[in-house]
Amino acid sequence: MNVRMLLLLCWMPVAMQAQGFAGLGTQAEGFSVPQPGPVFDFPTDHGPHNDYRIEWWYLTANLKAADGTEYGLQWTLFRSALAPEAGAGWTAPQLWMGHAAVTTPNDHYVSERFARGGIGQADVIAEPFAAWIDDWALQGDWATMQMRASGPEFAYDMALTAEGPLVFHGADGFSVKSAAGQASYYYSQPFFAIEGTLQLPDGDIAVTGNAWLDREWSSQPLADNQTGWDWFSLSFDDGAKLMGFRLQQTDGANFTSATWINPQGETTPYSDGALEAFPMAFNDADVPVRWQVTLPDKGVDVTVAAINDNAWMTTSVPYWEGPVTVSGSHSGVGYLEMTGYD
Amino acid sequence: MTKATLQALLSHWWRNPLQLFTLLAGLALATALWSGVQAVNAEARASYDAAAATLGEGQYDRLVRRDGQPIAQDTYVTLRRAGWLVSPVVQGRLNGVRIVGVEPLTAPSGIGPVAPQEGTDVVSFLTGDGQLFGTAETASRLPDYAFVITPEAAPGTAVTDIGVAQRLLGKPEQIDTLIVLPSQPMGRAALADVAPDLMRQSAQGGSDIARLTDSFHLNLTAFGLLSFAVGIFIVNGAIGLAFEQRRPVVRTLRALGVPLRRLIVLMGAELMLFALVAGVVGVALGYVIAALLLPDVAATLRGLYGADVSGNLQLRPVWWLSGLGIALGGTAIAACGALYQLAQMPLLAAAQPRALAMAAGRRARVQGQVALALLAIAGVLMFTANGLISGFVLHATLLIGAALALPLVLDRVLAGLSSLAKTMTAQWFWADTRQQLPGLSLALMALLLAMAANVGVSTMVSSFRLTFTDFLDQRLASELYVQVEDAAQSDALVAFAGPRTNAILPIQSTEVTIAGQTTEVFGTRDHATYRDNWVLLQAAASAWDSTFTNDTILINEQLSRRAGLDVGDLVQVQGQDFSIAGVYGDYGNPIGQAVIGEDVFAILFPDVIPQRFGLRMDPAAVPDFVKELEQATGIPAAQSVDQARIKAISLAIFERTFTVTTALNVLTLAVAGFAILMSLLTLATMRVPQLAPAWAMGMTRRQLGKLELLRAMMLAVLTAIVALPLGLALAWALLAVVNVAAFGWRLPMYLFPLDYVRLGLFALLAAALAALWPARRLARTPPADLLKVFSNER
């Protein structure tokens, strides 16, 4: 274990292991804590909130090549603060981590980057919006954006066009994460059309599809007894979308939450218990890669199945993240993220 | 029966405690010398490994600025944003501690503070006043800083966050090198497009401390092995004597029905037990020796190579196990012959009072033949050896051959001297000496080996020193060296120094690949400094002229040997062909080096600017010049290095090397002296019957004692005379065969007659000290004891 691992253990809500996470919930001292009834101020809120411990810019995309092959990609920038201030130079207490991946039906390419804030290697600026770590970047005015990332075996360069409004989860962007009241600020842009080129070991592939960008920040998003989660972002063929997550608790119970997004971008939030998700099949590593997801209020009873069962993120703290297909009461595509399984 | 047999066998040692002491002490001393040297080596190696691990030396390519100046932090960010996965490192010294600043988030794993533990606080490591990782010893040298004690850290090195290191070292926003991670993303921009002033150094290219210091350790190991050989001769002597003396016991036991096999097993077990005891004592002694030597060795290595070696010894299992192993193995080798003889002995072979001497006489012929054969092999190898193994075989055959030949040579010499003797006393003296030779021969062999080792090592170390100081003269021919930081300083320096100096010699270099070898190529200005001072090992006609007119290239010996290049061969530098005009000695440099003319260098490498200048001037004017330079141009005096200062530092370093060598010399001679003492004491009681008649015929006991002392010294002198050529041959083999095979350059051999005379005197002193006590004992033998000889006459 090196310093980097130590950093990670006091770090990450995404992909957090139980023991690593335990520290997080109790270390909000000095940091701001999300309060109900947020009033967002854009474009400022697209930028970093240094007084909160953790924050991310999290984009996933379902892609299709001209030959019909389905792909998935991920572009994520995490911010983690050691102290609630921006700082400058090497002593800036902001740490950055990037995860990028491309999933094909047979392969899963992953890359990870780290950077210190304060020296320009990684940062997010709200206006004009730019988020970057090393050569990875996501920038634009949220109507149109450019995005690129690279790893030893892949690279991509994508153009994004927003085809709908921002949506806010929970109560107007105040998303409750546990019965004890832990919460985060959480909004998304799930209506990006995306096109560009994937560079893979076998050559370049032109792809199109739709992308979903999540923005979330908090200081203690999970409760002490929560060990991981299963998170779904589903885009149905009729234009409606569903965001849902299930937080696993040490007592075996779950805490669920969901947002129904109609094709116009109007949302219906659902609190604990409305959404249900059941594992149906597991991959070789005992990670559930086939789920039954139900939201009876909207008549949703779908099977969510991984395009590639082995979309395991071999990052410092590993987790599963990959594209899925949706069938059943609704059909479509989506992304699935599962933590707490290793 | 086993118990009774064992009692009978062991009773020999109770009756001859001195023999037991000889055996145990000889073995313990031999083990001590061997394991002491090994401990020093192991400690130094561990230090290099830790140092190399600190920055992954030899594992990762690096980016540095072509002009050798620090890299701006912005350049690092630019590279990262262009997809170059590099990690910054800043280094420097604070209160003598090497401060290494790393960036833990981007550094390859296994670098820097490898194992955070209790007391690691990420927040303060990264953002507070900082935390330093180092050994307790390092921490004590920087008492004002927050340390996390890490025993496995490299000695004298503190690792910390880059931001903290920049602050401590006063290098804000500066980076010394960028580590290039092995895995790089697709589609990354070319280095020349992103940071044209940087160049990439291959992992093997930089200064690899271990390869440099290997030379030093090889020599130490050779020394340790020789010391052990000396010890084994002592042990062999003690065991041989004990077995001969126990012949009657063995005969009696066998006559009583003890099976031969059991007897041999018991005697073998007995010896192994002794070896174990002596081994433990030896390892403990070795630890003491190493602990005493290590600070000097550490200082030597730090001075010679800039390698930080811990001055504190750690007990390493490998080391003490190998010490015990060599004690047991050495005893086994020494005992093999004796046990074999025991097995071959006819059941009722008579117990012979002077069996050892008689046996030695019988074996003389065989021994002579073996010695001749070994020396013949050594003779052939002298001309044909070209690798490490043949170099060591040459060493071994020379040593063993010479040792075996020694008693025979001495015997002949003594026979010759005896025929010259005029008086009766003299004739008796020579005859008595010859008669004693077999009993003393093992001790004398030990002395021969000790002296030869000392001559060899002294020659080697002194040659090393002479070569190095010559080399420093050659390389540091200019009276003053000035480092510049940028082109403006460079111009200012040239303008200021022009009218005040005899010559300004820019020093500029860059790394290229020549014939597949990483090579640092220098662009050199035409000046007599080079012609006068650089030693060319091989050269074409007017090698310097043609190089300065940009037609040819000079390469160092390492490049010549590794790439098989000779004078007249063609090599390519940056796409241009050069003919090799000469090969120069370049001692201690791990990589290839080459010299081309200044003009052609400027054409081939337009981006490289000189970062250092050598100034030729009156040495007396140097101090004033440095002051005026600072006032006139702002180039701080710290950037000027006075050649006299460098030389003083280098010489101080070599003095330390000599402390180590001298200490080892004294130790091996002490071991040999001990062997002589023990042999003389053993012989003393047996010799009374031979001395009694001389006493009865009128020689006083005092005279006999004096002659005894004289004899020991005379034998020591004769041995020294044989040891000298042997030692020189050993040194030659080390310098010309082993060193070339191991490191790619040949050290010229120099002779140091005064050193040899001093060594001879030491040997004489050792022999005299060793003989003093037996001689005094002889001089004080009660007349009654001498008289008893006649009453007991058989």
Chai-1 contact restraints between the chains, C-beta under 6 A:
chainA,res_idxA,chainB,res_idxB,connection_type,confidence,min_distance_angstrom,max_distance_angstrom,comment,restraint_id
A,N2,B,S109,contact,1.0,0.0,6.0,A-B,restraint_1
A,V3,B,P104,contact,1.0,0.0,6.0,A-B,restraint_2
A,V3,B,P116,contact,1.0,0.0,6.0,A-B,restraint_3
A,R4,B,P104,contact,1.0,0.0,6.0,A-B,restraint_4
A,L6,B,P116,contact,1.0,0.0,6.0,A-B,restraint_5
A,L6,B,V122,contact,1.0,0.0,6.0,A-B,restraint_6
A,L7,B,V122,contact,1.0,0.0,6.0,A-B,restraint_7
A,L82,B,V123,contact,1.0,0.0,6.0,A-B,restraint_8
A,L82,B,T127,contact,1.0,0.0,6.0,A-B,restraint_9
A,W90,B,G163,contact,1.0,0.0,6.0,A-B,restraint_10
A,T91,B,T127,contact,1.0,0.0,6.0,A-B,restraint_11
A,T91,B,G163,contact,1.0,0.0,6.0,A-B,restraint_12
A,P93,B,T127,contact,1.0,0.0,6.0,A-B,restraint_13
A,F114,B,L105,contact,1.0,0.0,6.0,A-B,restraint_14
A,R116,B,L105,contact,1.0,0.0,6.0,A-B,restraint_15
A,G120,B,V77,contact,1.0,0.0,6.0,A-B,restraint_16
A,Q121,B,V77,contact,1.0,0.0,6.0,A-B,restraint_17
A,Q121,B,R80,contact,1.0,0.0,6.0,A-B,restraint_18
A,D134,B,R80,contact,1.0,0.0,6.0,A-B,restraint_19
A,D135,B,R81,contact,1.0,0.0,6.0,A-B,restraint_20
A,D135,B,G83,contact,1.0,0.0,6.0,A-B,restraint_21
A,S150,B,G83,contact,1.0,0.0,6.0,A-B,restraint_22
A,S150,B,P185,contact,1.0,0.0,6.0,A-B,restraint_23
A,S150,B,M186,contact,1.0,0.0,6.0,A-B,restraint_24
A,S150,B,G187,contact,1.0,0.0,6.0,A-B,restraint_25
A,G151,B,P185,contact,1.0,0.0,6.0,A-B,restraint_26
A,P152,B,S183,contact,1.0,0.0,6.0,A-B,restraint_27
A,A155,B,M186,contact,1.0,0.0,6.0,A-B,restraint_28
A,A155,B,G187,contact,1.0,0.0,6.0,A-B,restraint_29
A,Q199,B,M186,contact,1.0,0.0,6.0,A-B,restraint_30
